[in-house]
Amino acid sequence: MKKFFYKVIMIAVVVLAAATGFVCLSGNAQVSAAKTAETPVTSLDKVINKLKKKSKAYVSKLKTVPDDKKEDDGKNENNNNNEKDEKEDDTPLTWNENFTEADLRLMSAIIYCEAADMSEDAGIAVGNVILNRMRDTKDWKHVNTIKEVVYDNKWCVQFTPAYGNPSALEKALAIYDNLDDYEGEWQYRQMQKNIIEAKKALSGVKVVPDSYMFFNGHIESSKKKCEKEGKSYIVIDHHIYF
Protein backbone atom coordinates (compact mmCIF):
# COMPACT_ATOMS: atom_id res chain seq x y z
CA MET A 1 0.00 0.00 0.00
CA LYS A 2 2.80 2.35 0.93
CA LYS A 3 4.61 1.51 -2.23
CA PHE A 4 1.51 2.31 -4.29
CA PHE A 5 1.01 5.59 -2.51
CA TYR A 6 4.68 6.42 -2.93
CA LYS A 7 4.41 5.77 -6.68
CA VAL A 8 1.35 8.03 -6.92
CA ILE A 9 3.22 10.80 -5.18
CA MET A 10 6.24 10.37 -7.47
CA ILE A 11 4.03 10.48 -10.53
CA ALA A 12 2.37 13.66 -9.24
CA VAL A 13 5.75 15.25 -8.63
CA VAL A 14 6.92 14.32 -12.12
CA VAL A 15 3.75 15.68 -13.68
CA LEU A 16 4.03 18.88 -11.66
CA ALA A 17 7.70 19.25 -12.57
CA ALA A 18 6.91 18.66 -16.19
CA ALA A 19 4.17 21.26 -16.13
CA THR A 20 6.40 23.77 -14.40
CA GLY A 21 9.19 23.12 -16.87
CA PHE A 22 6.82 23.61 -19.80
CA VAL A 23 5.75 26.93 -18.40
CA CYS A 24 9.33 27.96 -17.89
CA LEU A 25 10.23 26.76 -21.33
CA SER A 26 7.29 28.63 -22.83
CA GLY A 27 8.27 31.78 -20.99
CA ASN A 28 11.85 31.47 -22.14
CA ALA A 29 10.70 30.81 -25.69
CA GLN A 30 8.56 33.92 -25.62
CA VAL A 31 11.46 36.01 -24.30
CA SER A 32 13.78 34.44 -26.84
CA ALA A 33 11.29 35.08 -29.60
CA ALA A 34 10.94 38.67 -28.48
CA LYS A 35 14.68 39.05 -28.45
CA THR A 36 14.86 37.47 -31.88
CA ALA A 37 12.24 39.87 -33.13
CA GLU A 38 14.16 42.81 -31.70
CA THR A 39 17.57 41.61 -32.77
CA PRO A 40 17.35 42.44 -36.49
CA VAL A 41 16.44 46.07 -35.79
CA THR A 42 19.01 46.44 -33.06
CA SER A 43 21.73 44.78 -35.14
CA LEU A 44 20.87 46.88 -38.19
CA ASP A 45 21.09 50.03 -36.11
CA LYS A 46 24.46 48.94 -34.82
CA VAL A 47 25.67 48.15 -38.33
CA ILE A 48 24.47 51.51 -39.62
CA ASN A 49 26.14 53.33 -36.76
CA LYS A 50 29.38 51.48 -37.38
CA LEU A 51 29.24 52.31 -41.09
CA LYS A 52 28.55 55.94 -40.29
CA LYS A 53 31.53 56.08 -37.97
CA LYS A 54 33.74 54.43 -40.56
CA SER A 55 32.46 56.78 -43.24
CA LYS A 56 33.16 59.80 -41.08
CA ALA A 57 36.62 58.51 -40.30
CA TYR A 58 37.27 57.94 -44.02
CA VAL A 59 35.93 61.30 -45.07
CA SER A 60 37.98 63.02 -42.41
CA LYS A 61 41.12 61.55 -43.99
CA LEU A 62 40.29 63.01 -47.40
CA LYS A 63 41.63 66.44 -48.36
CA THR A 64 38.40 68.16 -49.15
CA VAL A 65 38.29 71.68 -50.61
CA PRO A 66 35.55 74.09 -49.53
CA ASP A 67 33.26 75.35 -52.28
CA ASP A 68 34.40 78.94 -51.85
CA LYS A 69 38.01 77.78 -52.07
CA LYS A 70 37.21 75.89 -55.26
CA GLU A 71 35.70 79.04 -56.75
CA ASP A 72 38.77 81.03 -55.74
CA ASP A 73 41.05 78.39 -57.23
CA GLY A 74 39.03 78.50 -60.43
CA LYS A 75 39.37 82.27 -60.56
CA ASN A 76 43.08 82.03 -59.85
CA GLU A 77 43.50 79.44 -62.60
CA ASN A 78 41.63 81.65 -65.04
CA ASN A 79 43.71 84.63 -63.97
CA ASN A 80 46.90 82.63 -64.44
CA ASN A 81 45.75 81.57 -67.92
CA ASN A 82 44.86 85.17 -68.76
CA GLU A 83 48.24 86.36 -67.50
CA LYS A 84 49.93 83.70 -69.57
CA ASP A 85 47.97 84.73 -72.67
CA GLU A 86 48.81 88.36 -72.03
CA LYS A 87 52.49 87.50 -71.70
CA GLU A 88 52.45 85.48 -74.90
CA ASP A 89 50.63 88.27 -76.79
CA ASP A 90 52.54 91.08 -75.12
CA THR A 91 54.72 91.86 -78.13
CA PRO A 92 56.31 95.28 -77.73
CA LEU A 93 54.89 97.84 -80.14
CA THR A 94 57.61 100.42 -79.58
CA TRP A 95 60.49 100.29 -82.01
CA ASN A 96 64.19 100.55 -81.39
CA GLU A 97 65.31 104.03 -80.32
CA ASN A 98 67.74 104.07 -83.24
CA PHE A 99 64.77 104.28 -85.62
CA THR A 100 62.71 107.38 -86.29
CA GLU A 101 59.10 108.21 -87.15
CA ALA A 102 60.25 108.51 -90.76
CA ASP A 103 61.60 104.95 -90.59
CA LEU A 104 58.30 103.68 -89.22
CA ARG A 105 56.40 105.57 -91.92
CA LEU A 106 58.48 104.13 -94.76
CA MET A 107 58.58 100.60 -93.31
CA SER A 108 54.80 100.57 -92.84
CA ALA A 109 54.24 101.78 -96.38
CA ILE A 110 56.56 99.27 -98.04
CA ILE A 111 55.00 96.42 -96.05
CA TYR A 112 51.62 97.74 -97.18
CA CYS A 113 52.81 97.43 -100.79
CA GLU A 114 54.59 94.08 -100.51
CA ALA A 115 52.40 92.07 -98.10
CA ALA A 116 49.15 93.98 -97.76
CA ASP A 117 46.76 91.01 -97.90
CA MET A 118 49.08 88.49 -96.24
CA SER A 119 49.49 87.37 -92.64
CA GLU A 120 51.28 89.25 -89.91
CA ASP A 121 54.27 86.94 -90.19
CA ALA A 122 54.62 87.80 -93.87
CA GLY A 123 54.57 91.52 -93.09
CA ILE A 124 57.16 91.18 -90.34
CA ALA A 125 59.31 89.01 -92.61
CA VAL A 126 59.40 91.81 -95.22
CA GLY A 127 60.64 94.13 -92.49
CA ASN A 128 63.22 91.54 -91.41
CA VAL A 129 64.69 91.31 -94.91
CA ILE A 130 64.97 95.11 -95.17
CA LEU A 131 66.74 95.33 -91.80
CA ASN A 132 68.99 92.39 -92.71
CA ARG A 133 70.21 94.22 -95.79
CA MET A 134 70.65 97.46 -93.84
CA ARG A 135 72.88 95.70 -91.28
CA ASP A 136 74.83 93.56 -93.73
CA THR A 137 78.50 94.51 -94.14
CA LYS A 138 79.27 92.46 -97.24
CA ASP A 139 77.02 92.34 -100.31
CA TRP A 140 74.75 95.10 -99.02
CA LYS A 141 77.30 97.36 -97.40
CA HIS A 142 76.31 100.16 -99.77
CA VAL A 143 72.95 100.58 -98.00
CA ASN A 144 72.89 101.73 -94.38
CA THR A 145 69.35 102.98 -93.80
CA ILE A 146 65.83 101.72 -94.41
CA LYS A 147 65.35 104.38 -97.06
CA GLU A 148 68.54 103.38 -98.89
CA VAL A 149 67.46 99.73 -98.88
CA VAL A 150 63.95 100.48 -100.20
CA TYR A 151 65.15 102.78 -103.00
CA ASP A 152 68.28 100.76 -103.82
CA ASN A 153 68.91 100.17 -107.55
CA LYS A 154 72.65 99.57 -107.65
CA TRP A 155 72.30 96.35 -109.60
CA CYS A 156 68.62 96.65 -110.42
CA VAL A 157 65.42 97.86 -108.80
CA GLN A 158 65.07 95.93 -105.56
CA PHE A 159 61.58 97.02 -104.49
CA THR A 160 59.39 97.65 -107.51
CA PRO A 161 56.68 99.52 -105.52
CA ALA A 162 59.25 102.28 -104.96
CA TYR A 163 59.35 103.15 -108.64
CA GLY A 164 56.68 104.50 -110.96
CA ASN A 165 54.84 107.74 -111.56
CA PRO A 166 53.17 107.81 -109.17
CA SER A 167 54.60 104.74 -107.48
CA ALA A 168 52.62 102.33 -105.36
CA LEU A 169 54.86 103.34 -102.46
CA GLU A 170 53.95 106.99 -102.86
CA LYS A 171 50.26 106.08 -102.72
CA ALA A 172 50.85 104.01 -99.60
CA LEU A 173 52.74 106.88 -97.98
CA ALA A 174 49.81 109.18 -98.76
CA ILE A 175 47.43 106.76 -97.01
CA TYR A 176 49.77 106.69 -94.01
CA ASP A 177 49.92 110.50 -93.89
CA ASN A 178 46.15 110.91 -94.19
CA LEU A 179 45.00 107.79 -92.39
CA ASP A 180 42.04 109.43 -90.66
CA ASP A 181 40.53 110.22 -94.06
CA TYR A 182 40.29 106.50 -94.74
CA GLU A 183 38.60 105.54 -91.49
CA GLY A 184 36.02 102.83 -92.13
CA GLU A 185 37.67 101.82 -95.41
CA TRP A 186 39.78 98.72 -96.07
CA GLN A 187 42.86 100.89 -96.63
CA TYR A 188 42.57 102.14 -93.04
CA ARG A 189 42.35 98.65 -91.57
CA GLN A 190 45.16 97.40 -93.80
CA MET A 191 47.53 100.24 -92.95
CA GLN A 192 46.82 99.90 -89.23
CA LYS A 193 47.79 96.22 -89.49
CA ASN A 194 50.95 97.04 -91.43
CA ILE A 195 51.97 99.72 -88.92
CA ILE A 196 51.81 97.09 -86.17
CA GLU A 197 53.92 94.71 -88.28
CA ALA A 198 56.46 97.46 -88.95
CA LYS A 199 56.69 98.30 -85.25
CA LYS A 200 57.24 94.65 -84.40
CA ALA A 201 60.00 94.30 -87.00
CA LEU A 202 61.66 97.52 -85.80
CA SER A 203 61.42 96.36 -82.19
CA GLY A 204 63.34 93.17 -82.94
CA VAL A 205 60.66 90.57 -83.64
CA LYS A 206 62.05 88.05 -86.12
CA VAL A 207 60.25 85.67 -88.43
CA VAL A 208 63.19 84.89 -90.71
CA PRO A 209 66.93 84.60 -89.89
CA ASP A 210 69.40 87.44 -90.22
CA SER A 211 70.97 85.73 -93.25
CA TYR A 212 67.82 86.04 -95.38
CA MET A 213 68.26 88.92 -97.85
CA PHE A 214 65.59 88.16 -100.45
CA PHE A 215 61.93 87.44 -100.91
CA ASN A 216 59.68 87.16 -103.94
CA GLY A 217 56.48 85.59 -105.21
CA HIS A 218 58.16 83.05 -107.50
CA ILE A 219 57.95 80.26 -104.96
CA GLU A 220 58.53 77.13 -107.05
CA SER A 221 61.43 78.43 -109.13
CA SER A 222 63.09 80.01 -106.08
CA LYS A 223 62.70 76.78 -104.10
CA LYS A 224 64.48 74.81 -106.83
CA LYS A 225 67.26 77.39 -106.96
CA CYS A 226 67.71 77.35 -103.17
CA GLU A 227 67.73 73.56 -103.07
CA LYS A 228 70.26 73.41 -105.90
CA GLU A 229 72.55 75.87 -104.11
CA GLY A 230 71.99 74.30 -100.70
CA LYS A 231 70.32 77.38 -99.24
CA SER A 232 67.54 77.38 -96.71
CA TYR A 233 64.24 79.10 -97.34
CA ILE A 234 60.87 79.77 -95.72
CA VAL A 235 57.53 80.04 -97.51
CA ILE A 236 55.01 82.35 -95.88
CA ASP A 237 51.72 82.89 -97.69
CA HIS A 238 52.52 84.07 -101.25
CA HIS A 239 56.21 84.77 -100.61
CA ILE A 240 59.36 82.73 -100.34
CA TYR A 241 62.11 84.16 -98.13
CA PHE A 242 65.75 83.11 -98.45
Secondary structure, DSSP 8 states (H G I E B T S, - for coil): -HHHHHHHHHHHHHHHHHHHHHHHHHHHHHHHHHHHHHHHHHHHHHHHHHHHHHHHHHHHHS----HHHHHHHHHHHHHHHHHHHHHHH----S--TTS-HHHHHHHHHHHHHHHTTS-HHHHHHHHHHHHHHHH-SSTTTT--SHHHHHT--SSS-S-GGG-STT-HHHHHHHHHHTGGGGTTSHHHHHHHHHHHHHHHHHTT--SS-TT---EES-HHHHHHHHHHHT---EEETTEEE-
